[in-house]
């Protein structure tokens, strides 16, 4: 994220790409299961939080809740 092109907020620049979606899964897992602390990796945590704030993420989360009855980011 520190080397994102054009100072973008996402991995490949200023726009969300498939790379961001693919990286969100391991980052969510690390956030929830690894014991990694926010103070050590603030950019990674801020990046995941930014993904959570996206309307598309919220819609997808709601669809999972409707289909499965709950939503969780850990396995």
Helices and strands as residue ranges (DSSP letters): G 5-7, H 18-33, H 42-53, H 55-68
